[in-house]
Amino acid sequence: MSIQEDRKKYEKELMSKKNVIGVMTARKIKNGVVTDEMAVTCMVSKKSSIGQLNIKDIIPVSVGGSPTDVIEVGEVKALGLVEPKSDVDRKTRIRPAPMGTSGGHRDITAGTNGELLRVNGSLLCIGTNNHVGANSNDGEIGNPYLQPGPHDGGSHPDDTIGYLYKFVPITFFNVPSECSIAGTVASILNLFSRFLGHKTRLIGYYASNEPNLVDAAAIVLKKDDDVLAHILDIGLPTGHRDALIGDFVQKSGRTTEHTVEGEITSIDATINVNYGGSKMAMFTDQIIISKPGFSAGGDSGSLVLDMEGCAVGKLFAGSDQITIANHISNYLEALNAELVT
């Protein structure tokens, strides 16, 4: 059985262990040195000693026929939710606006205008994330999209550069259910609890943890000449290709601007992402970029390109240790889009 098959077979079991937020295949790290040995790698928010863990939460030294590894990555968040560091030019109103600048749905803080796309064959759109352009499923088609984003001073209608045209819904877990049956049952049980003098109350939640592939949205432009296809500090994308372990990549985003030489350490990660307000979502088949400081809050939506300018991924989440991106092929397919090059 291959290491990828072992990862898939034992992924659910490993994800159930304490602090494990993601599983991937990656090169094993020994004494701080990256080796050539591949391992089923567990990403944890914080490492704990074996003595601090229950037996059921200890990660075995191997699964199936494959070795395991554990790396600490911190708390992984969607990167449109963190306050900005400081004011820079790309957070201002720019017309025509290049990519790599501030933008966002009228009801969010701010994210990044990633790249220009041709959607459904011909329609020119800004490509970004669902949580940037569609307010994490809460937006509606036709809602205003601002440049710069609201946190950076953008307002409707003066700074409206386009309108939400398409987004891929995100499946969340730990979200209150809208099911009428669950609501009725919870209400009845809460009446009994109140009658008996207990303070505990029940709420129906979605139990499904259906994985997502992309965090994606497309913004149709108010006027095509309000934007430029080139990405700040990078230029025009030269095309797109599959990401490979060991690739070094770059991105241009609203907050950390142009960052380079981020190393891709996995291309098949499954990971839980915090969207704030108790919303969590599981993503599978994700790219992991292991370079502290490669991205930060507000960089969501940035296009990830190799050092020659060829797109490989779509940035949407991360922590202070890693950055997470959708595979560019999954992102483009989900939006029925082509990259403007």
C-alpha positions in Angstrom: 0.0 0.0 0.0 1.4 3.5 -0.9 1.9 6.2 1.6 -1.0 8.2 0.0 -3.2 5.2 0.5 -2.2 4.9 4.1 -2.9 8.6 4.6 -6.4 8.2 3.2 -7.1 5.0 5.1 -6.0 6.4 8.5 -6.9 10.1 8.0 -10.2 10.1 9.9 -8.7 8.2 12.9 -5.7 10.6 13.1 -7.9 13.7 12.8 -10.0 12.5 15.8 -6.9 12.8 18.1 -6.4 15.8 20.4 -4.9 18.9 18.8 -4.7 17.3 15.3 -6.2 19.8 12.8 -4.8 18.3 9.6 -3.1 15.3 8.0 -0.9 15.3 4.9 2.0 13.4 3.2 5.2 15.4 3.6 8.9 14.9 4.1 9.7 13.7 7.6 11.6 16.2 9.9 14.2 14.7 12.2 16.0 16.9 14.8 14.9 20.0 12.9 16.2 18.8 9.5 14.0 18.0 6.6 14.8 14.5 5.3 14.0 12.7 2.0 11.8 10.2 3.8 8.0 10.7 3.2 5.7 10.4 6.2 2.0 10.6 7.1 2.3 14.0 8.8 -0.1 15.2 11.5 -0.5 19.0 11.9 -1.3 20.0 15.5 -2.2 23.4 16.8 0.2 22.8 19.7 2.5 20.0 20.5 2.0 18.1 23.8 4.3 15.6 25.5 3.2 12.0 25.6 2.7 12.3 29.3 0.1 15.0 28.8 -2.0 12.9 26.4 -4.5 10.1 26.9 -3.5 6.9 25.3 -6.1 7.3 22.6 -4.6 10.6 21.5 -1.0 9.5 21.1 -0.1 9.4 17.4 1.5 6.0 16.5 5.0 5.9 15.0 3.5 4.4 11.9 0.2 3.7 10.2 -0.2 0.8 7.8 3.3 0.5 6.4 4.1 4.2 6.5 6.0 6.3 9.2 4.3 9.2 10.8 5.5 12.7 11.8 4.0 15.6 13.9 4.5 19.3 13.2 3.1 22.3 15.2 1.4 24.8 13.0 -0.7 27.0 15.4 -4.3 27.9 14.8 -5.3 27.9 11.2 -7.7 30.7 10.1 -9.3 32.0 7.0 -7.0 34.9 6.2 -9.7 37.6 5.6 -10.4 37.9 9.3 -7.4 39.4 11.0 -6.7 43.1 11.5 -4.2 44.7 9.2 -0.6 45.6 10.2 -0.2 49.0 8.7 -1.4 51.3 5.9 0.2 50.7 2.5 -0.7 52.0 -1.0 -2.4 48.7 -2.0 -5.0 49.4 0.7 -6.1 52.6 -1.0 -8.6 53.2 -3.9 -6.9 52.6 -7.2 -8.4 53.0 -10.7 -7.6 51.1 -12.7 -6.8 48.6 -9.9 -4.0 46.1 -10.4 -4.4 42.7 -8.7 -2.8 42.1 -5.3 -4.8 45.1 -3.9 -7.5 45.4 -1.2 -11.0 44.4 -1.9 -14.0 42.7 -0.4 -17.8 42.2 0.0 -19.5 45.3 1.5 -20.0 43.4 4.8 -16.5 42.0 5.5 -13.3 43.7 6.6 -10.9 43.2 3.6 -9.2 40.6 1.5 -7.2 40.5 -1.7 -8.2 40.9 -5.4 -6.2 37.9 -6.7 -6.3 37.8 -10.5 -8.5 38.4 -13.5 -10.6 35.5 -14.8 -12.7 34.8 -17.9 -15.8 33.1 -16.4 -18.3 31.0 -18.4 -16.2 31.6 -21.5 -16.0 35.4 -21.8 -17.2 37.3 -18.7 -14.3 39.3 -17.1 -14.2 38.9 -13.3 -12.0 39.4 -10.3 -11.1 36.1 -8.7 -11.0 35.9 -4.9 -12.3 33.7 -2.1 -15.9 33.0 -1.0 -15.2 34.5 2.5 -13.8 37.7 0.8 -16.3 38.1 -2.0 -19.4 36.3 -0.7 -19.1 36.9 3.1 -18.7 33.2 3.9 -22.0 32.1 2.2 -23.9 35.0 3.7 -23.7 37.2 0.6 -26.2 37.2 -2.3 -25.5 37.3 -6.0 -25.4 40.9 -7.1 -24.1 42.2 -3.8 -21.5 45.1 -4.2 -17.8 44.3 -4.1 -15.6 47.2 -3.0 -12.0 48.3 -3.9 -10.6 49.0 -1.4 -12.3 46.7 1.1 -14.5 48.2 3.8 -11.8 48.1 6.5 -9.6 50.1 4.3 -12.2 52.8 3.7 -14.1 51.4 0.8 -17.9 52.3 0.7 -20.8 51.7 -1.5 -21.5 53.1 -4.0 -18.4 55.2 -4.5 -15.9 52.4 -4.3 -18.0 49.6 -5.8 -15.8 48.0 -8.5 -18.1 45.0 -9.2 -20.8 42.7 -8.0 -20.8 39.1 -6.7 -21.4 36.9 -9.7 -20.6 33.4 -8.6 -19.3 31.6 -5.5 -18.8 28.0 -4.3 -20.7 27.4 -1.0 -18.6 26.3 1.9 -19.9 23.4 4.0 -19.4 24.3 7.7 -19.7 22.2 10.8 -20.5 23.3 14.4 -23.1 25.6 12.9 -26.6 25.8 14.3 -29.1 23.8 12.3 -32.1 25.4 10.5 -33.9 22.0 10.5 -37.4 22.5 11.8 -37.5 19.0 13.3 -34.2 19.5 15.3 -35.5 22.9 16.4 -38.8 21.4 17.7 -37.1 18.5 19.5 -34.6 20.9 21.1 -37.5 23.3 22.2 -39.4 20.4 23.8 -36.3 19.2 25.7 -35.5 22.7 26.8 -39.0 23.0 28.3 -38.4 19.9 30.3 -35.0 21.2 31.4 -36.5 24.5 32.5 -39.4 22.7 34.3 -36.9 20.6 36.2 -34.9 23.7 37.2 -31.8 22.9 35.1 -29.9 25.7 33.3 -28.6 23.5 30.5 -30.2 24.2 27.0 -29.9 22.3 23.8 -29.2 23.6 20.3 -29.4 21.6 17.1 -26.1 21.6 15.1 -25.1 20.3 11.7 -23.1 17.1 12.4 -21.9 16.6 8.9 -18.2 17.3 8.3 -18.4 17.1 4.5 -15.0 18.3 3.1 -14.5 21.3 0.8 -12.1 21.6 -2.1 -12.1 25.4 -2.7 -12.9 28.7 -1.1 -13.8 30.6 -4.3 -15.8 33.5 -5.7 -15.9 35.6 -8.9 -16.8 39.3 -9.1 -18.2 40.6 -12.3 -16.8 44.1 -13.1 -18.8 47.3 -13.1 -16.5 48.5 -15.9 -13.8 46.3 -17.5 -11.3 49.3 -17.7 -11.5 49.7 -13.9 -8.9 46.9 -13.5 -5.5 45.8 -14.7 -4.6 42.2 -15.3 -1.1 42.4 -13.9 -0.4 41.5 -10.3 1.6 44.0 -8.2 5.3 43.1 -8.1 4.8 40.0 -10.2 3.2 40.9 -13.5 0.9 38.9 -15.7 0.6 35.2 -14.8 2.3 33.1 -17.5 -0.2 30.2 -17.2 -1.1 27.5 -14.6 0.2 24.1 -13.7 -0.1 21.5 -10.9 1.8 22.2 -7.7 4.6 19.8 -6.7 6.3 19.2 -3.4 9.5 21.2 -3.2 8.2 24.0 -5.5 9.2 27.5 -4.3 6.3 30.0 -4.7 5.4 33.6 -4.4 2.2 35.7 -3.9 1.2 39.4 -3.9 -1.4 40.2 -1.3 -3.1 43.1 0.5 -1.3 42.7 3.9 2.1 41.1 3.5 2.5 42.3 -0.1 5.0 40.5 -2.2 6.4 37.4 -0.5 8.7 34.9 -2.2 10.5 31.5 -1.8 7.7 29.8 0.1 8.3 26.1 -0.1 5.4 23.7 -0.9 5.7 20.8 1.6 2.5 19.0 0.8 -0.1 18.8 -1.9 -2.7 16.5 -0.4 -3.5 17.9 3.0 -6.8 17.6 4.8 -7.2 20.4 7.4 -9.8 22.1 9.6 -10.1 25.9 9.1 -11.5 28.4 11.6 -13.8 31.0 9.9 -14.7 32.8 13.1 -17.9 32.9 15.0 -17.7 29.1 15.8 -17.7 28.4 12.0 -15.3 25.6 11.1 -14.8 23.9 7.7 -12.8 20.9 6.7 -10.8 21.2 3.4 -9.2 18.3 1.6 -6.6 18.0 -1.2 -4.9 21.3 -0.1 -1.5 22.8 -0.7 0.7 23.5 2.3 3.3 26.3 2.1 5.8 26.1 5.0 7.2 29.5 5.5 6.4 31.7 8.5 5.3 35.2 7.4 4.4 34.1 3.8 0.9 35.4 4.4 -1.3 37.0 7.1 -4.9 38.2 7.6 -6.2 40.2 4.6 -4.1 38.2 2.1 -7.0 35.8 1.4 -7.7 35.7 -2.3 -4.1 36.0 -3.4 -2.9 34.0 -6.4 0.0 31.6 -5.6 2.5 31.4 -8.4 5.9 29.6 -8.9 9.0 31.8 -9.2 8.6 32.0 -13.0 5.0 33.4 -12.7 3.0 30.3 -13.4 -0.1 29.9 -11.1 -0.3 26.8 -8.9 -2.8 27.7 -6.1 -5.3 30.1 -4.6 -4.5 31.3 -1.0 -7.3 31.3 1.5 -6.1 30.4 5.0 -3.1 29.8 7.2 -1.4 30.3 10.6 1.8 32.0 11.8 3.7 28.9 10.5 2.0 27.8 7.3 -0.2 29.0 4.4 -2.9 26.9 2.8 -4.0 27.2 -0.8 -6.5 25.4 -3.1 -5.1 23.7 -6.1 -5.4 26.1 -9.1 -7.1 23.4 -11.3 -9.8 22.8 -8.6 -10.4 26.5 -8.2 -10.7 27.3 -11.9 -12.9 24.2 -12.5 -15.2 25.2 -9.7 -15.8 28.6 -11.1 -15.8 27.4 -14.8 -13.1 30.0 -15.3 -9.9 30.6 -17.3 -7.0 32.6 -16.0 -6.2 35.8 -17.8 -2.5 35.6 -18.8 
